[in-house]
Amino acid sequence: MSKFLIADNGGSINDDFKDLVLDSDLPVVMILDEVTLDGTETQYSHNLGYIPTIFGYYKDTTFSPYSWLPLGRGAPVQITFDTTKVYIHNPGNYEAQLFITSNAADNQTGSGKNTASGKIKIAKSGLSVPNITDARQFVFCSSLDTLKKDLTLSSGTVTLTSADFTYTDEATVDHNLGYYPVVRAKIVSDPSGTWNGVELPINVQSFDYAPVLFGVSTTKVWFFIFNVQPGDWVISYSIYRNKLA
């Protein structure tokens, strides 16, 4: 079967797949809706007919200038979702931003949103482009925005060290984009191994239960630990060009 490959600037299509801009065997994260919540909404209709993958952030000026933090368990803004709607619990009326993707949370069936168009479309294996218009059935569709990894800032790791259970450590990574970008992060390793491989946040409501917190400003990404098990906490991160605010 033929493949469609796009190399990074200065790279080669023979590079490892992680260094390619696009590999047609690997579906990209395609964004169907970017939803801005002003703090009063209780639900939002996506009407996809299946449960999509959703991620988001909320704004908390307590942490200024790192005012945008990721949604997760324990955050003051909570979301749940089903095949038609996103349900929002936001008693503090925080501003929030949701990214609703065409990527299904698993291989669920459903009616889908059959509106995918675009001049460049790559169907998933076993499907034919002329016969499908459901975005989740594509590897790539040029009419949809994608999660765009910054090819210059790219990704990396930071190490935070806790000397004891009350010790605080923090680190920042420069991006200097002039706006709040999408950032994803996870714990690579921790002193006990309990959190290895867990995506952040785990809990961002109380430092007593938050192994690692991160926030985003217009110039930096900030990582913070407090009241955690002594030792090194290694965090990996990826910075994307998609704009939060």
C-alpha positions in Angstrom: 0.0 0.0 0.0 1.2 3.5 -0.8 2.0 6.0 1.9 2.0 9.7 2.3 4.9 11.1 4.3 5.8 14.7 5.1 9.2 15.3 6.6 10.1 18.1 9.1 12.1 21.1 7.7 15.6 19.9 7.1 14.6 16.3 7.7 13.9 13.3 5.4 11.0 11.0 4.9 13.3 8.2 6.0 13.4 9.7 9.5 11.8 7.9 12.4 8.0 8.4 12.4 8.2 10.5 15.6 10.2 13.1 13.6 7.8 13.3 10.7 5.2 16.0 10.2 2.7 13.5 8.8 2.7 9.7 8.3 -0.5 8.5 6.6 -0.5 5.3 8.7 -1.0 7.4 11.9 -4.2 9.4 12.4 -3.6 13.0 13.5 -5.7 14.7 16.2 -8.3 16.6 14.3 -10.2 19.3 16.1 -13.9 19.6 15.2 -14.8 22.3 17.7 -13.0 24.8 19.9 -15.5 25.9 22.6 -15.0 29.0 24.7 -16.9 28.9 28.0 -17.6 32.1 29.9 -18.4 30.3 33.2 -22.2 30.2 33.0 -22.8 27.3 30.6 -23.9 23.9 31.9 -23.8 21.9 28.7 -22.7 22.0 25.1 -24.0 19.9 22.2 -21.5 18.3 20.0 -24.0 15.8 18.3 -21.3 13.5 17.1 -23.2 10.3 17.8 -20.1 8.8 19.5 -18.0 9.7 22.6 -15.1 12.0 21.3 -11.8 12.6 22.9 -11.9 16.0 24.6 -9.3 18.1 26.4 -9.5 21.5 27.9 -8.1 24.3 30.1 -9.5 26.8 32.6 -8.4 30.3 33.6 -7.4 31.0 37.2 -5.7 34.3 37.8 -4.6 33.1 41.2 -1.6 31.6 39.4 -0.9 34.7 37.2 0.9 35.0 34.9 0.5 31.3 34.5 -3.3 31.8 34.3 -4.3 28.8 32.1 -4.3 25.4 33.7 -5.4 22.0 32.3 -8.7 20.4 33.2 -8.6 17.2 35.1 -9.7 15.4 38.2 -10.1 17.8 41.1 -10.0 20.9 38.9 -12.6 23.6 39.7 -14.2 23.0 36.3 -15.4 19.5 35.6 -16.7 18.0 32.4 -18.4 14.8 31.5 -19.7 13.8 28.1 -21.7 11.3 26.2 -22.5 10.7 22.5 -24.3 14.1 22.0 -23.3 16.5 24.8 -20.6 17.9 27.1 -21.9 18.5 30.6 -20.1 21.3 32.5 -19.9 21.7 36.3 -18.4 25.1 37.0 -19.7 26.6 40.3 -16.8 29.1 40.4 -17.7 30.5 36.9 -14.2 30.1 35.5 -13.5 30.9 31.9 -12.6 27.7 30.1 -11.6 26.4 26.6 -12.5 23.0 25.3 -11.1 21.2 22.3 -13.5 18.6 20.9 -11.7 16.2 18.5 -13.1 13.9 15.8 -11.0 11.1 17.4 -13.3 8.7 19.2 -12.4 7.8 22.7 -12.5 4.2 21.6 -13.8 2.4 18.5 -17.3 3.3 19.2 -20.0 3.3 16.5 -22.6 6.0 16.0 -24.0 8.3 13.5 -21.1 10.7 13.5 -21.0 14.2 12.0 -20.8 13.6 8.3 -19.5 17.0 7.3 -15.8 16.3 6.6 -14.6 18.0 3.4 -11.3 19.4 2.1 -9.0 19.1 -0.8 -6.6 16.7 0.9 -8.2 13.7 2.6 -6.5 10.4 3.7 -8.9 7.6 4.7 -8.1 5.1 7.4 -7.1 1.6 6.3 -9.9 -0.3 4.6 -11.9 2.8 3.8 -12.3 4.8 0.6 -12.2 8.6 0.5 -15.1 9.0 -2.0 -17.4 7.0 0.2 -16.9 8.6 3.6 -17.6 12.0 5.1 -17.3 11.1 8.8 -14.2 12.8 10.2 -13.3 10.0 12.6 -12.8 7.7 9.6 -9.9 9.8 8.2 -6.3 9.9 9.1 -6.2 13.5 7.9 -8.7 15.9 6.4 -7.6 19.4 5.3 -10.9 21.1 6.3 -10.2 20.4 10.0 -7.7 22.0 12.3 -5.2 19.7 13.9 -3.1 19.7 17.0 0.0 21.3 15.7 3.2 20.5 17.5 5.7 23.3 17.5 8.6 22.1 15.4 11.0 24.6 17.0 10.1 24.4 20.6 9.0 20.8 20.2 9.1 18.8 23.5 11.4 18.1 26.3 11.7 17.2 30.0 12.1 19.0 33.3 13.2 17.6 36.6 11.7 18.8 39.9 13.4 17.7 43.1 11.7 17.4 46.5 14.0 17.3 49.5 11.2 16.5 52.0 7.5 16.3 52.1 7.1 20.1 52.6 9.7 21.1 50.0 8.7 23.3 47.0 10.4 23.2 43.6 9.5 24.8 40.3 10.8 25.1 36.8 9.9 27.1 33.7 10.3 26.5 30.0 10.4 29.4 27.6 8.2 29.4 24.5 7.9 33.2 23.9 4.9 32.8 21.5 3.1 35.9 22.8 -0.1 33.9 23.5 -1.2 31.0 25.7 -0.4 27.8 23.7 -1.8 24.3 24.2 0.6 22.2 26.3 0.4 18.5 27.1 2.5 17.0 29.9 3.0 13.7 31.8 5.0 12.3 34.6 7.9 10.2 33.2 9.2 9.0 36.6 8.7 9.8 40.3 10.5 8.6 43.4 8.0 5.8 44.1 7.1 4.9 40.5 3.4 5.4 41.4 2.8 8.1 38.8 5.0 6.9 36.0 3.4 7.6 32.6 0.4 9.4 34.1 -0.8 12.4 32.1 -1.1 15.7 33.9 -3.1 17.0 35.7 -3.9 14.3 38.2 -5.4 16.8 40.6 -5.1 20.6 40.5 -7.5 21.7 43.2 -5.4 21.1 46.3 -1.6 21.0 46.6 -2.1 18.3 49.2 -3.1 15.9 46.5 -1.4 17.4 43.5 1.9 15.6 42.6 2.7 18.1 39.9 0.9 21.3 38.7 1.6 23.2 35.5 0.3 26.4 34.1 0.8 28.4 30.9 1.6 32.1 30.3 2.2 34.0 27.1 6.0 33.4 27.3 6.5 30.3 29.5 5.2 27.0 30.8 5.5 26.7 34.6 5.8 23.3 36.5 5.5 23.1 40.3 5.6 20.5 43.1 4.8 20.9 46.8 4.3 18.4 49.6 5.3 15.3 47.6 7.5 12.3 48.1 11.2 13.3 48.3 13.3 12.7 45.2 13.3 13.5 41.5 10.1 14.1 39.5 10.8 14.0 35.8 8.1 15.6 33.6 7.8 15.4 29.8 6.0 18.1 27.9 5.0 19.0 24.3 4.1 22.6 23.2 1.6 23.1 20.4 0.9 26.1 18.2 -2.8 25.9 18.9 -3.9 29.0 20.8 -5.8 29.0 24.2 -6.1 32.7 24.5 
